[in-house]
């Protein structure tokens, strides 16, 4: 029963954090123009994880940030493949 509650809470947290990450702006390639909100969030999460290692929240955040970068990279790759 407790495992299910934690699982539901974790799934809810992942969903809300994923929506939050999708709203952030990030430049895709090596241009120095644009926003770096997603990269800044990654740095902040990594710094917090160094201060308090082993916290599940930071681990989940780090995983979700990696997924969001992968999603954006693959979307950008598809656009470049179809347009080029």
C-alpha positions in Angstrom: 0.0 0.0 0.0 2.8 2.5 0.9 4.7 1.7 -2.2 1.7 2.5 -4.3 1.2 5.8 -2.6 4.9 6.8 -3.1 4.6 5.6 -6.7 1.5 7.8 -7.3 3.2 10.8 -5.6 6.4 10.3 -7.7 4.4 9.9 -10.9 2.5 13.1 -10.1 5.7 15.0 -9.3 7.3 13.7 -12.6 4.3 14.9 -14.6 4.2 18.3 -13.1 7.9 18.8 -13.3 7.9 17.6 -16.9 5.2 20.2 -17.8 7.3 22.9 -16.0 10.4 21.9 -18.1 8.5 22.0 -21.4 7.7 25.7 -20.7 11.4 26.6 -20.4 13.3 28.0 -23.3 16.6 26.6 -24.5 18.8 27.1 -27.5 19.5 23.9 -29.3 22.9 24.1 -30.9 26.1 26.2 -30.5 24.5 29.6 -31.0 25.1 32.1 -28.3 21.8 33.8 -29.0 18.7 32.8 -27.1 17.7 31.5 -23.7 19.3 28.9 -21.5 16.6 28.4 -18.9 16.7 24.6 -19.2 20.5 24.5 -18.8 20.3 26.9 -15.8 17.7 24.5 -14.2 20.1 21.6 -14.8 23.0 23.5 -13.1 20.8 24.4 -10.1 19.6 20.8 -9.6 23.1 19.5 -9.8 24.3 22.0 -7.3 21.5 21.1 -4.9 22.3 17.4 -5.4 25.9 18.0 -4.4 24.7 19.8 -1.2 22.2 17.1 -0.2 23.2 13.8 -2.0 20.8 11.0 -2.2 17.5 13.0 -2.2 15.0 11.4 -4.5 13.6 14.8 -5.7 16.9 15.8 -7.2 17.4 12.4 -8.8 14.0 12.6 -10.4 14.6 16.2 -11.6 17.9 15.2 -13.1 16.3 12.3 -15.0 13.4 14.5 -16.3 15.8 17.2 -17.4 17.8 14.6 -19.3 14.6 13.3 -20.9 13.6 16.8 -21.9 17.0 17.5 -23.5 16.7 14.2 -25.4 13.2 15.0 -26.6 14.2 18.5 -27.8 17.3 17.2 -29.6 15.3 14.4 -31.4 12.6 16.9 -32.4 15.3 19.3 -33.7 16.9 16.4 -35.6 13.6 15.4 -37.2 13.0 19.0 -38.3 16.5 19.3 -39.8 16.1 15.9 -41.6 12.8 16.8 -43.2 13.8 20.4 -44.1 17.2 19.5 -45.4 
